[in-house]
């Protein structure tokens, strides 16, 4: 266990988990949670040392993500998305973007979220039209988390001017001429402050654009994205196993712990075999869903009271069935939940 992992365990067990019921009830993550993660250096852990970050290897980053999710899903879910933005800013050829954002993103003085879902569907929901000095964005991007907690959002839009091309850029949530944010009411992780953004000819200047990419390249990168998001169901399932052990159901807790380790290994193996990633990601979510139900059963009638962690974790496990999902993951989950045999 790295020093970062040990510190993450302390934060998760002593700060995030004890607060998680209140966060769930209020639907708001205290800013002190994010400040603590920044003070402890957790916002720059995945950025290479050459850019001022800690440069942790992927397995170490994923371990930390699991640990933080086991403490508080809402806090960790917002924090997790920051790292895709930091990595994008660190590698962009646009010097203006790096100078504006990189140092703050690495230190955690500035925090960032993502608006990716508008560019993913076919047809896309968010379009970018090139104009003098930048782009005009029109359409919407659903499920953007951390809206009032972040200083920047990395947005993807489909280009109207070039086939199979995505425009990528940074927007500032609190800008007076920014997109319209409509809150999304969730049954779990409401503290993630998730919104749907609507753009009406929003001007994205060239100085804020991180670059262009093909949809093919973006989809190829989703293999790593699915593995990173796989830390969410694993973290929830691990916490469920601990609750079950606390309820003296040790055999069940041990069995679930073994399944978590197997699901983690399967996700790791899928990085080298991308076609297997959807099934691995679906299996992790299905495991969390079963673990959440088992935690409620182990707790008994107390498990369905509003003050008990079991019911919260069961709802959060349901969240993992669809959060950051793709059609191929959904299809595999339908098969798993319907107990259908795997295709040849």
GIJO-V909247 format. One record per run of one state. SS is the DSSP state (helix for helix, strand for strand, loop for the rest). FROM is the first residue (numbers start at 0). TO is the last residue. If there is no record, write none. Layout:
SS_FROM_TO / SS_FROM_TO
This chain:
loop_0_1 / helix_2_25 / loop_26_29 / helix_30_38 / loop_39_47 / helix_48_50 / loop_51_56 / helix_57_70 / loop_71_71 / helix_72_90 / loop_91_93 / helix_94_106 / loop_107_110 / strand_111_114 / loop_115_115 / helix_116_119 / loop_120_124 / strand_125_130 / loop_131_132 / strand_133_143 / loop_144_150 / strand_151_158 / loop_159_163 / strand_164_170 / loop_171_178 / strand_179_182 / loop_183_188 / helix_189_191 / loop_192_193 / strand_194_204 / helix_205_207 / strand_208_213 / helix_214_245 / loop_246_248 / helix_249_269 / loop_270_272 / helix_273_303 / loop_304_307 / helix_308_319 / loop_320_325 / helix_326_336 / loop_337_343
